[in-house]
Amino acid sequence: MDELPIARAPDEYERQYMDAARAVMIARVRQRLDLRLAMMALVIAVALFNLQGVLVLAPWLWALRHEAPVFVYAVFGAYAALGLSVLWVPLAELAGAVTRVVLTPTHLRVHRGLATTDVPLDAVTAVAVERTRRWFPELPLRRGLARLDTVYQSFRTRESLRVEWRDAKGRTRRVWVFLDEAEALRERIESLRGGVTGVRVELGDETGEEREEDEVEAAGEARPGRRSKGG
């Protein structure tokens, strides 16, 4: 289960890489072991299935290496990448077993495995707690590819802290951290910033943008009725 915000001394990793000596709040989210094992098993099963296929196709492909070298080496390269993923995914799953969240007077730091997000509080433009029926927020593909949006999912809770800020290039960036202490973390961030920067957001099947559009349409329909009544 998630570890509650703690006042005890941080561990060595948090002291060395997350400036936890100045921590205002520390939280840790442990990923579900069953889901990590299921992911590793799925990757290994897919790899073994494809390995069987490449063993059957290898003699035929090798015979074509002079006639279609690009195609042959592309196929072998794809299978080699798949083989490397069999080794990489278990290591990545083990390394990312814990999401660490450290809030200092100047930064919000979120680390999991090789993924890190360090948010300067003076650049924060919005903070909100969201609860959705989906395990992941809906994100534009282009923002994900540009690494402007980051999600630290736990599969333990659908409640997440969303933080928006502007980076050194002036780009709007967003991070979602799924943890039970999202509301407490939001309050601490807003307290450190000296004002309210966000609100609690409850999302169901529709997104926040869809709800805003519905509210605008409803307001537009209500206005003519009020004017005609007053006339």
C-alpha positions in Angstrom: 0.0 0.0 0.0 1.0 3.6 -0.3 3.2 5.0 2.5 1.8 7.9 4.3 3.6 11.3 4.2 6.4 10.8 6.7 8.4 12.9 9.1 11.1 10.3 9.5 14.5 10.5 7.8 14.4 9.9 4.1 16.3 7.0 2.6 19.7 7.3 0.9 18.4 7.7 -2.6 16.1 10.5 -1.6 18.8 12.3 0.2 21.3 12.0 -2.6 19.1 12.6 -5.6 16.0 14.4 -4.4 17.2 17.0 -2.0 15.2 15.2 0.7 17.2 16.8 3.6 14.9 19.9 3.0 11.8 17.8 2.5 8.4 19.3 3.5 6.6 16.1 2.6 7.6 12.7 1.4 5.4 10.0 -0.1 6.1 6.7 -1.8 3.8 4.6 -4.0 4.7 1.0 -4.4 3.5 -0.6 -7.7 1.3 -3.6 -7.6 3.5 -6.8 -7.8 0.9 -8.8 -9.6 0.7 -6.3 -12.4 4.4 -6.1 -12.8 4.7 -9.8 -12.9 1.9 -10.0 -15.5 3.6 -7.4 -17.7 6.9 -9.3 -17.6 5.1 -12.6 -18.3 3.3 -11.0 -21.3 6.5 -9.6 -22.8 8.3 -13.0 -22.4 5.4 -14.9 -23.9 5.3 -12.6 -26.9 9.0 -12.9 -27.3 9.0 -16.7 -27.2 6.1 -16.8 -29.7 8.1 -14.6 -32.1 11.3 -16.5 -31.5 9.6 -19.6 -32.7 8.5 -17.8 -35.8 11.9 -16.4 -36.6 13.5 -19.9 -36.2 11.1 -21.1 -38.9 11.7 -18.1 -41.2 15.4 -17.6 -40.6 16.6 -20.1 -43.3 14.3 -18.6 -45.9 15.2 -15.0 -45.0 18.9 -15.8 -45.0 18.6 -17.1 -48.5 17.2 -13.8 -49.6 20.0 -11.7 -48.1 21.6 -11.0 -51.5 18.3 -10.3 -53.3 16.7 -8.1 -50.6 19.3 -7.2 -48.0 17.4 -4.2 -46.6 14.3 -6.3 -45.9 16.2 -9.2 -44.5 18.3 -7.1 -42.1 15.3 -5.1 -41.1 13.4 -8.2 -40.1 16.4 -9.5 -38.1 16.9 -6.1 -36.5 13.3 -6.1 -35.4 13.6 -9.5 -33.8 16.9 -8.4 -32.1 15.2 -5.4 -30.6 12.4 -7.7 -29.4 15.0 -9.9 -27.8 16.6 -7.0 -26.0 13.2 -5.9 -24.7 12.9 -9.2 -23.0 15.9 -8.3 -21.0 15.0 -4.7 -20.5 11.4 -4.9 -19.4 12.0 -7.0 -16.3 14.8 -4.7 -15.2 12.7 -1.6 -15.9 9.8 -3.0 -14.0 12.0 -3.8 -11.0 13.7 -0.4 -11.1 10.3 1.3 -11.3 8.7 -0.6 -8.4 8.5 2.6 -6.3 7.4 6.1 -7.2 9.1 8.6 -4.9 7.6 12.0 -4.3 9.6 14.6 -2.4 8.3 18.2 -1.9 10.8 20.8 -0.8 10.3 24.5 -0.3 11.4 25.1 -3.9 10.7 22.0 -5.9 8.4 19.0 -6.4 10.5 16.0 -7.3 9.0 12.8 -8.7 11.3 9.8 -9.5 10.5 6.3 -10.6 13.2 4.1 -12.0 15.0 6.1 -14.7 12.1 8.5 -15.1 12.5 11.8 -13.2 10.4 15.0 -13.0 11.6 18.0 -11.1 9.2 20.9 -11.0 10.2 24.4 -9.7 7.4 25.7 -7.5 7.8 29.2 -8.7 7.0 28.1 -12.3 3.8 26.3 -11.3 0.7 27.6 -12.9 -2.0 25.1 -11.8 -2.4 22.3 -9.2 -5.4 20.1 -9.1 -6.6 16.7 -7.7 -8.3 14.6 -10.3 -10.2 11.4 -10.0 -11.2 9.6 -13.2 -12.8 6.3 -14.2 -9.8 5.5 -16.4 -6.4 4.4 -15.3 -4.7 7.1 -17.4 -5.7 10.7 -18.2 -6.5 11.4 -21.9 -3.4 13.1 -23.3 -2.7 14.5 -26.8 -0.3 12.2 -28.6 2.0 15.0 -29.8 2.5 16.3 -26.2 3.4 12.8 -25.1 5.9 12.4 -27.9 7.4 15.8 -27.1 7.7 14.7 -23.4 5.6 17.6 -22.3 3.2 15.4 -20.4 4.3 12.7 -17.9 2.1 10.2 -16.0 3.3 8.3 -13.0 0.6 5.6 -12.7 0.3 3.2 -9.8 -2.8 1.2 -10.7 -3.7 1.4 -6.9 -5.8 4.5 -7.1 -7.6 6.6 -9.7 -6.9 9.8 -7.7 -4.0 11.8 -9.0 -2.3 15.1 -8.5 -1.9 17.2 -11.7 0.7 19.9 -11.7 1.2 22.3 -14.6 4.2 24.6 -15.0 6.2 26.5 -17.6 9.7 25.3 -18.3 12.8 27.3 -19.2 11.6 27.5 -22.8 8.2 28.8 -21.9 6.4 25.6 -22.8 3.5 24.4 -20.7 4.3 21.0 -19.1 2.1 18.7 -17.1 2.7 15.8 -14.7 0.2 13.4 -13.2 1.1 11.5 -10.0 -1.3 8.8 -8.9 -1.3 8.5 -5.1 -3.6 8.4 -2.1 -2.1 11.6 -0.6 -2.9 13.7 -3.7 -5.1 16.2 -1.8 -2.5 16.6 1.1 0.2 17.2 -1.5 -1.9 19.8 -3.3 -2.5 21.7 -0.1 1.2 21.7 0.8 2.2 23.0 -2.7 -0.4 25.8 -2.6 0.7 26.6 1.0 4.3 26.9 -0.2 3.3 29.1 -3.1 1.4 31.4 -0.8 -1.9 31.1 -2.6 -4.4 28.9 -4.3 -3.3 27.7 -7.7 -5.8 25.0 -8.5 -9.0 23.2 -7.5 -10.2 19.7 -6.9 -11.5 18.2 -10.2 -13.8 15.2 -10.3 -13.8 13.6 -13.8 -16.1 10.8 -14.9 -16.3 9.4 -18.4 -16.1 12.8 -20.0 -13.0 15.1 -19.8 -12.8 18.4 -18.1 -12.9 20.2 -21.5 -16.1 18.4 -22.4 -17.7 19.5 -19.1 -16.7 23.1 -19.7 -18.2 23.0 -23.2 -21.5 21.6 -21.7 -21.6 24.4 -19.1 -21.0 27.1 -21.8 -23.8 25.6 -23.9 -26.2 25.4 -21.0 -25.5 29.0 -20.0 -26.1 30.1 -23.6 -29.4 28.4 -23.7 -30.5 29.9 -20.4 -29.7 33.5 -21.3 -32.4 34.0 -24.0 -35.1 32.6 -21.6 -34.2 35.1 -18.9 -34.2 38.0 -21.3 -37.6 37.1 -22.8 -39.0 36.7 -19.3 -37.8 40.1 -18.3 -39.3 41.7 -21.4 
